Amino acid sequence: MITNPYLQALVQINFIPVLITVFLLFFLNVNIKFERHLAKQMIPCVILLLALIIDDNLDYYAYDAHVPQMLHRLYAMLGYDIRIFLMVCLINTAYARQIKNKLLTKVTYIPAILNALIILPCMFTDAIFYYNAQGDLVHELPGFAPHIISAMYIFFLFYLAINSMRLDRKTEAGILFLCAIMTVLAVLVEMFFSLRGILIGVIALDITFYYLYLHIEHFRFDNLTKIFNRDSFYADIRQYGEEKITHVLSIDVNDLKKTNDTMGHDAGDKLIKDVADILRNELDPSCYLYRVGGDEFVVLCLLRSNDEVKNMVSRMYKKIEEAHYSLAIGWDAVTSDVSVTEAYKQADRQMYETKMKMKASRREETAQP
């Protein structure tokens, strides 16, 4: 049995963060060939996490050991900086999913950089923070910058969670809320119970939870169009069922084969992506778009009226025509006598009838002198 208090504390501080980091590294390595972009986003988080573990151990050693004051301050300063930059990594990943302007996401780094500049003079002056004769850390007014900026980031994390709710990403909102609340609780536990290693463990868990969520999301979406895929379509039918699903739309893009044959598959991919973007932009609230085949899309509508669906279909046709593309749409309502599956089949039949009429109309136009 280990009775050395220093060794016991060392194990307590490191066990959970190291275990989580090793797990995360293993998982990233296994999945990098499937999710290269996501792995690139998460690798800086893991590097910073490892750096924080090392720094926390050095800081803990310096607390009791007779090390130069400058080294002790260096460890404290780096600990503040790394914790904040870890929060930025998590926030930046979430923020990038909510806005299209990648440059704007870089703005999230500004407070973290400002914090690093504010506390940097602690190496040369007592005006920021210092260690007294008893080894306790004493903060002057500028020394509270890390706490203030950390609070700003936590509030921003709450904002991102609320915004995820607005974007109808309820699961992601729950994850972000959980991350923010866990971080606040960790700070309070360390503060009131004079414990170490809690916050770093929670930060490691926050990153892991969010990564696993994004990993699951990766397999719910179509790689080309970034809309829901076929598996998500059937999963949502099981989830919502006849109680909530009121309408099913079947959509098929015209002329994809012709585009592929005459202009190449890159042009065909662009056609599919452009159509998906147009359809997604015209969706009513509580309507979800899925790509279920090469040029086949489906929309599930929850708790919408017939008139609302008619207007949405009209907007889709109008925007598609303005973009000089063509597609056929069929739709049907789910009722007490018509299941979701039956409505989907009927919508599919209606879509093909519309498609045949379009082809017949084109032949007539071509035949005219």
N, C-alpha and C positions, 0 to 999 in steps of 0.2 A: 504493500500500500504506500502510495506517495504522500508524504507528510510535509514536504518542503513547501512553505506557503508561496514562495516566488514561482516555483514550478507549477503549482496548482493554479495560480492566477494566470500563468502563461497559457496553460491548456484551456482554461475557461474562456480567455479572450479569443483564442485562435480556433478552437475546435469547429464551431459552426461556420464562421466565415471561410475557413480553409476548405471545409467539406463542400460547401456550396460552390465555391470557386472552382474546385477540381471537377465537380459534377458539370458545371457550366462549360468549362473548357472541353470536357469529353463530348458533351452534347454538340457544341459548336463544331468540333472536329468531324463528328459523324455526319452532320447535316450541311456542312459548307458546300458540298457539291449540289445540293438541292436548293439551298437558300443563300447563295453567295452574297447578295446585296444585304440581306439581314445580318449575316455573319460579320460583314464589314462594319455595319453599324454598331454591333455589340462588342467587337474586339477591343476598341478603346475603353469601353466600360470595364472589361475584364482586366486589362492592363492597369487601369487606375485602381481597381479593387485590390490587385496584388500589391501595388505600390502602397496603398493605404494600410494593408495588413503589415507590411514590413515597417512602415513608418510608425504605426501604433505600437509595435513591439519595441522599436528603438526608443520611442517616447516613454513607454512604461519602464524600460531599463534605466533611462536617464532620470526618471523620477526619484529613484532610490540610490542610484549610483552617483559617485562624485565625478561627473563629466563637466567639461567647460560650459559655462552659462550660454555661450553662443550656440553650441551644439543643441542644448536643451531647447532654446528658442527656435532653432531651425526646424526641429522635429515638430514642435507645436504649430509653427507657421505652415509647414507642408501639410500637416494633418487637416488644418482648416481649409487650405486651398484644394486638396484632393477631394475632400468630402463634398465641397461645393461643385467642383467640376464633374463629379460622379452624378450629382443631381442634374446638372446641365445635360449630360449624356442621355439620361432617361427622358428628361423633358424634351430635348431636341428631337429624339426619335418619335415621341408622341405628337409633337407640334408639326413635324414634317408630314405626318399622316393627315393633318387637318387643313393644310394650306398647300397651294401648288408652287408658291414662290420659294425656291430653295434658299435664295440669298437672305430672305427674311428670317429663316430659322437661325442663321448665324448671329442675329441680334441677341439671341438668348445667352450668348457667351459674354456679352459686354459687362453685366454686373459681376460675373465671376472674375473677369480680368481686372475690373476696378477694385474688387476686394483684394486681389493679390498685390496690387500696387499700394493700396492703403496700408496693409499690414507688413509689407516688405521692410520698412524702416525699423521694425522691432529688433532686427539684428544689430542695430547700432544705437538705439535709444530706448529709454524706459517710457516714452510717451505713448506707446501702443499697448504693450503688455510686457510683463517681466515676472520672474520667479523671486519670491521673497526668501528670507533666511530659513523659513520652515519648509521651503520647497513648493509652496502654493502659488498658483498662477494668479497674478493680479492684473486686471484689465483697467486701462484708462479708457476714456471715451472713444477714441478711434479704434480701440481693440474690440469693440462690440460690432464692428462692421461685418464679420463673418456671421454673427447671429442674426443681424438685421437682413442681410442678403439671403441667408438660408430661409428665413421666414418669407421673404418675397418669392423665392422659388417654390416654396410649399404652397403659397396662395396661388401661384400660377399653375401648379399641378392641379389644384382644385378647380381652377378655371377650365383647364383642358378636359377634366372629367365632366364638368357641366356641359361644355361644348360638344363632347362626345355623345352625351344624352340628346342634345339638339340635333346631331347628325344621325340619330337613331342607332348609335353603336353602344347599346346598353351594357354589354359584357365588358367592353373596353373601358367604359365609364366606371364600372364597378371596380375593375383592376386599378385604375388610376386613383379613385377614392381610397381604396385599400392601401395603396402605396403611401399616399399622403398621410393618412391617419396613423399607419404603422410608424412612419418616420417621426411624427409628433410625439407619439407615445414613447418611442425609444429615447428621444431627447429628455422627456420628463422623467423617465425611469432612471436614466443615468444621473440626472440632476438631483433628484430627491433621495435616491438610495445610494449615491456615491459609488456607482458600479461602472465598470469599463467593459468594452467589447459588445455592448448591446446594440448601439447605433450601427456599428460596422456590419454586424450580423443582419440587421434589418435592411440596411442598404443592399447587401448581397441578395437577400430574399426579394426585395423590390425588383431588382434587375432580372432575377431569375423568373419571377412570376410574369413579368411583362414580356420577357423573351419567349417563354412557353406559350403565352397567349398569341403572340405574333406568329410563332411557329404553327400553331393550330390554324390561325387565320390564313396562312400561306396556302393551305390545302383546301380552303373553302372557296377560293377565288380562281377564276380563269386567268392563266398566265398572260395571254395576249391582250385581253380587254380590261382586265382588273375588275370585272363584275363577278357576281356569284356564278359558280359552276354547276354542273348537272347534279353532283352529289348534294350540294347545298339546296338545290331545288326540291329534291325528294325528302331531304331532312326537314325542310321548312313545311312541306305538306304534312309530315308526321307531327311536327310541333304545333302548327296552327290549326289544321284540320278544318272541318266544315263549320266549326263554331265561329271562326274569325275570317276565313277566306271567303270572299263574296264574288270574285271574278277571276277568270284565268284568260290571259291573252297568249295567243300563239303567233309568232312573228317569223317570217322567212325573208331573207335578203335576196333580191333579184340580181341576176347577172354575175354572180361570184365566179362561176366556172368560166364564163366568157372573159372576165377580167384576168383570171389566172392564166388562161390560155394565150391571150393576146398581149398582156402587159407584165406577166410574171407574178409569182406568188407574193413578192413584197407588196405589190400593188393590191393584191387580194387581201393581204393582212391589214393594209391601211384602210381598205374599204370596210372591213369588219370592225376595226377599232373606231373609225369615224362614226359608223352607224351606232355602235354601242354607246359612244359618248352622247350622241344626239338623243337616243332613247332614254338614257339615264337622266339627262337634263330636263326631260319633259315628264318625268314620273311625278304623279301626285304623291303626297305624303302617305305613308303606309302601303306603298306599292314597291315591289322588289323585282329587279331585272336579273335574269339568269341566261347564260349561254349554255345551251344543252346539246349543241352540235356545231358543225362547221359554220353554217350560216343561219342556224336556228336559235331563236331566242324565245323565252317565256317570261311573262310577267304575272306575278301573284298580287292581287289587291286585297287588302284587309279592310273590311267595314266601309266600302265605298258604294255609292249609288250608281244606277245605270247611267244617269245623265253625266255624272262625274267621269265615268269610264269613257263614254262617248266623246266628251270634250277632250279627254287626254289623248284618245286615238286620233282625233282630228288634228290636234297640235303635233303629234308625231308625224303624221302624213305631210303636214305643211312644212315642218322643219327638214324632213328628209328630201322633199321636193326642192326646197331652197338650196340644199347642198348638192343637188343634181344626182341624187341616188334614188333607188327604187326598192320598195319592199311591199309585202302583203301582210295584212294583219287580220286575224280572226279572234273573236272573243265570245265568251259565254258566261252566264251568271251561275253561281252555286246556290241552289235552293234546297228546301227540305226534300224535294224529289230528285234533285240532281247533285251527285257527289262531285268532289273536286276532280276525280279521275274522269268521270263522264263529261264534266264541263271542259276539261282539257281536250278530250277527244273531239267534242263538238267544235271547240275553238280551232282545232287543227283542221277539221274538215272545212270549216268556213274559210280558213286562211287559204287552203288549196283551191277552193272555188274562186276566191278573189284572185289568186295567182293565175288561174286558167283564163279568167275574164281579161286580166291585164295582157296576157300573151295574145289572146284573140284580138284585142283592141289594137295591139301593136301590129299584128299581121294585116289587119284591115288598113291601118294608116300607111303601111309599107306598100300595099297593093294599089293604093290610090295613085293615079297619074299626077 
